[in-house]
């Protein structure tokens, strides 16, 4: 397994204008990440040409590991397909092997309708032509649960469509990664290594940075390794099915992001080292 980081982990630096996206590439490389995933380039941040980012990656010796966008099939299939096809062209230009898209915003009325399933297959076909794997994430809204993710992938039944597994997002639906990940592990094509703190919902609301799960418990993003997500068990479940792709560190905590990403990488290396899966030669 290879350890990368998503540009979203440095969101505070980007939003405050302390770094641009090319600067984030350089920072991630300097911190020791092997790859970087680009998030929301066409939605939140100032658009950066894919060629420029690819050149910066090559110059810094870091690999483009993925590209994360969103879409909403329920708001219009034709519009969503057109957008995602343009995104795939950008991913191909960037040289990344994986694109993640959300398929819906929040809670669709009929997410398994044949018109939507057919659209996903067409997009997966377009991705395959460009040698890109299409994934969707256990992310926000309806598709946080392992059961629903499994149903989606098996219904689409396309060899170029799989799951981006976020190790923390199961807790949004009050599921633990160690209890449910084995169910979807065979369909996982990309991974966000994310952690979060968890508190019971019968406690007083903890305050800033915390939000409620579906079941009324509290969670807050954490430095990877500092939270309550059972990451060793999650990685073991992935290794058991032969997953050898990217582990993309995603930091969503309230700590300062640059040091948080550095600490997250150190933990990720220790984690893989403890399981005999570390690719790096230097110590942890």
Helices and strands as residue ranges (DSSP letters): E 2-6, G 7-10, H 11-15, H 21-31, E 35-39, H 50-60, E 63-70, G 73-75, H 77-94, E 98-102, H 114-129, E 133-137, G 141-144, H 146-156, E 161-166, G 169-173, H 177-184, G 185-187, E 188-193, E 195-199, E 211-212, E 218-222, H 231-240, E 246-249, H 257-274
